[in-house]
């Protein structure tokens, strides 16, 4: 016979919303007792979501209650939506700032671990990983200026990247040209102009669109303080109008961002006839000679080849001439010539300079008459001489006439002949090394300056003459102060204060590598070093140049570009395996602000000797490495190369078994990854650090446990009680018992009844409050049966079955109205022990382990001790509490109490028949008692009752206020 079950099931699914599915199921079974297993597939659930599922069955009669809920977690999937509100900003040359908003949280499909940004240009492709679900922006550097790029952003979790946002096109800002014009050349056009040609910088180094060029020039022999003439040009060449001469030329390309570096060259025009000499003078030198001296032309109009000196008698005769050759080193030097063989008459003289174009204009005409008695004259030209600090100069004092002596003097001491920095050489004073006194230094710490007025004096017996030269020491620009104003992954923005320099030289080096340098204009107050390595440390210097020379280098500036070495991914985000493949989600690798170039993946098994390696790029999909052996542990080495450098991380992973199960970890991981380079991520170094931390934590916990144990033991023996007068043997036994039981010890205090009585007595408190066991009757052999006698007729059996109680003697009696304590602990009777306290008090007890209520106490064993006495029928019990009158207990001596068999402190402590049965076997383990037998105790109890009854009413109120002894 077949049983027919027609069932309708409701499946109740709970997450943040509630869903109920109604299923119709008809199941036939020939066996009414057979189990029917029903299955149903729930579709349309969200990934990485926890669901609570419960089922109810419905038949023709009605529906059942729902089953217990089962919590189910769906697996993760890659994000299903792209990031939102993606925008790209070009805020610096060669850099792009990408911003976005995360996708809706319901589309994460798991834990969002970061984002990946791809940037593709004409000749380059970069990938940048950004860690963290809260990331909102990324900066891409090392891009070409004025170049167009396509960018896309994806969100990613542990299973891979989601769809990409719509690609955006962006163009980077222009930068100054990174290279000077190429192949600069020039040729003279005339004596008044020359032409310059050049080629533009290389296309990749133009920084954008070249909108023009700047040509600056000045005379090659001009002083350092001379200004540069500037001419703008728009093509690959220009004609420059200038006086005839040799020029220092510089050409720079210009973009919308500014001028680039300059290319330097010397150019010259065709020679022209020079102008007249700047000055000329003549003096009698002897009876048949005169001395003529002159200065070079202010407009040489080319290279001076020679000078021609013309001489003629005044107003009569033809002139004669004499040529004075000039070298290139003497172009700007004064010249002198002694004309001899002259008659004693007056002569006229003049000078003209000559270049390749011909002879120029003549100088002014001067006249002189040879004389044997001519007074001493200075033929040189006193003037202002400027020399750079640290440079050399020559002050020439040429004398005409029969010179008797020549001397030099200066305005400030020491005199020239006593200064080692000055030297006399014939008619010249040589300044060996001009010095300059910095204003910032006190005079005591600086070398005295040589800048001064120097006076030359020549004399003979016919006359003397003085001439003064002003020596000016030109100081170099002060040392500039360089500072960092901003940094990006591939650039450093620098700034400095004005120093009055004509130009600057900026030098930098990566780490301890070689230096690179470039020139900056004198009016510049900052510069940008671009195209640097991401996350690198640089040393930067700045040097100022002026007419007097270059300043010392600035203090070295240590600066880092943003970013750094990449950070290894977490193992749980990076690795997933099956029985033959490992899946690596390389997108979870943290680039740390520097674009990734490639990965090198290496894998080998624990029992293999060679690595299998493969180089991969960062792609939107995870990398899969297959052909692995199942159920085997492997080494994984990942070498990530970014623009900042190389990061190496090692991991351990295992493939699954053929049935999809995991294998246990080995007892110790081998050191097979020692050749993997630096450790990173969750590899060997991380495991070692974790083991060291665990060992340190275990040691700390062990020390803490020892300290707590010692403190709990010390607290068990409380202070403030006097020791009882017992023998040494009893003391040792009591100490041992007290240590074992960890109880609070009360000792007796002797009280003398009167001065006449010298014997000591112990006052007994009439009430002792303690917890008792319930529901059991102790028996030993046949003694103490159900109808056992009371206190006076207990006999041996009664004594064996009753609990023995003795209270402590005290100076003040305990209050009689004290209530019994509330029991707070339950104990296991199987782990109990019996012991006695002292001669002053003996109590048969059972002790067990405390439960969790006392586990938090520093002396848990003290609070957990329970003292039970086995009960015997014969006493009344009112509401579960034992009532003992003073007559039954007695005022002094030892008391015996028996209790009902059914309800003895049932609500206070736990007990069972086994506890009383074990108590019957305890006399074999007890040490002998030292108090009197039961007959003697009865007599002592009667005497104590008579003596204590008289004092009882007076002390009742005092006893209530004092204390109740709790054992």
Secondary structure by P-SEA (a helix, b strand, c coil): cbbbbbbbbbbbbbccbbbbbbbbbbbbbccccbbbbbbbbbccccccbbbbbbbbbbccccccccccbbbbbbbbccccccccbbbbbcccccbbbbbbbbcccccccccccbbbbbbbcccbbbbbbbccccccccccccccccccbbbbbbbbccccccccccbbbbbbbbccccccccbbbbbbcccccbbbbbbccccccccccccbbbbbbccccccccbbbbbbbbccccccccccbbbbbbbbbbbccccccbbbbbbbbccccccccccccccccccccbbbbbbbccccccccccbbbbbbbccccccccbbbbbbccccccbbbbbbbcccccbbbbbbbbbbcccccccccbbbbbbbbccccccccccbbbbbbcccccccbbbbbcccccccccccccccccccccccccccccccccbbbbbbccccccccccccbbbbbbbbbccccbbbbbbbbbbbbcccbbbbbbccccccbbbbbbccccccbbbbbbbccccbbbbbbbcccccccccccccccbbbbbbbbbbccccccccccbbbbbccccccccccccccccccccbbbbcccccccccccccbbbbbbbcccccbbbbbbbccccbbbbbccccccbbbbbbbbbbcccbbbbbbbbbbbbcccbbbbbbccccccccccccccccccaaaaaaaaaaaaaaaaaaaaaaaaaaaaaaaaacccccccccccaaaaaaaaaaaaaaccbbbbbbbbbccccccbbbbbbccbbbbbbbccbbbbccccccccccccccccaaaaaabbbbbbbbbccccccccccccccccccccbbbbbbccccccccbbbbbbccccccccccccccbbbbbbbbccccccccbbbbcccccccccbbbbbbbccccccccccccaaaaaaaaaccccccccccccaaaaaaaaaaaaaaaccccccaaaaaaabbbbcc
